[in-house]
Amino acid sequence: MPESAIVCVDDEVAILQVIKEQFVRLFGREYIFETAQSAEEAWEVLNELDDENINVLIVISDWLMPNIPGDEFLAQVHTKFPKAIKIMLTGQADDEAIQRAEEQANLFTCIQKPWQERELEAVITAALKG
């Protein structure tokens, strides 16, 4: 069983389904891939992974979500999981939100929606290589 996880947070189920299909196609079962539809649900997933001593490698978050913007969520994630790579996947974030995420969450990059599978593969591969 994989000992490392990638978590994707987006309030749109269709986005989560597509990205999960792409991850399985690109990376097989090399990593645990978890999804969440809100920051609250993501925290449940992240804490459960942490309790099971599963390394959270990457957290991908939409920016426009209910209750908390993605840059703020990723900053909170950075506080608890500073080694996790943070990526924003969005069609809505403005330059200021991206800059806040870079400063407060050590944002690796921002992928604009709609994304191309090759772009996602290149970003994740680069992130994993460190």
N, C-alpha and C positions, 0 to 999 in steps of 0.2 A: 504494500500500500504506500502511496506517495506520502512524504513527510512534510511537504511544502504546499502552500495554498495561494491561489489568486482569487481575490474577491472583487466582484463587480456590483456596483450600486446604481440603479436607475429606476425611476418610478414607472417607466414604460415596460410592460411585460414583453412586448415584441422585440424591443432592443435587447433585453436580457436573453431571450431565446436565440436571436441571431448571433450575438457575441459568444454564447455558450457553444453553439454549433461550430462557429469558426475556431474557437479554442480547441475543441475536440479534434477537428480536422487538422489543425496546425500542430498541436502538441500531444495529441493522443491522451493517454491517461497518466502522463508524466507528473502532472500536478493535480491536486484537488482544486476544483473550480466551483466556487460558491457564488450565489447571487442573492441580492436583497433589493426590495422595492422601496426602502426608506433608510434613512440614517439609523433610526431606532432598530430596525431589523438587522442592519449591517452590524451594529454593536453586539447584538445577540450572537450573530455568526462569528464575529471576530473574537469575542470573549470565549465562546465554545471552542474555537480552534486553539486559542491560547491555553485554555484549561487542558486540552488534549495534547499539549506540547507540539502542536503543528506550527511550523514556521510560516508566518504570513509574509510572502515575498512581495506581492504587489496588491495595491488597492486602487481600483479604477472607479471613479465616481463621476456621475453626471453633475452638472452645476445647478441646473434649475430643478429643485426637488421641493416637496412640501416640508415645511417646518424649519429647514436649514439649507442654506446654499452650499454647494459642493466645496467651495474654497474653505469655508468655515469647518465643514465636516472633516476635510482632509487635514486641516491644522490640528483638530482634535485627535485624529488618527496618528498624526506625527508625534504628538505628545506621548501616547501610549506605545506606539510601534515605530520608533524613530528610524529603524533600519529598513522598514517596508518602503518600497518604491511607490510613490504616489503619482497617479496619472488622472487627468481630467478628460472626460469624453463628453463633448458638449457642442451644441449648436447655438447656445445662448450667452455664454460667458463673455463679458466685456474685458478689455485689456486690464482694467483695474482689478477685477476678480482674479484674473490669471496671475497678475503681479503679486497680489496678496498670497495666493497659493504658493507661488515660488518662494516668497519670503518666509511665510509662516508654516508651510507644510513641506518645504524642500521639494516642490513639484518637479518631477522628472520631465514631463512634457504635457502638452494639451493636444488632444486629437479632436479635430472638428468633425461633427456629424454633417452629412453622412460620410463615413469613412470607407476606405477600401481595405479589403482583407489583407492585401500585401503590405499596406501601411501599418495595420495593426500588428502583423507578424514582425515587421522590421522594428517597430517600437518595443514590443515585448522582448524580442530577441536581444536588442541592444540593452534594455533595462536589466535583463537577467545576466548579461555578461558583465554588467557593472561598469 
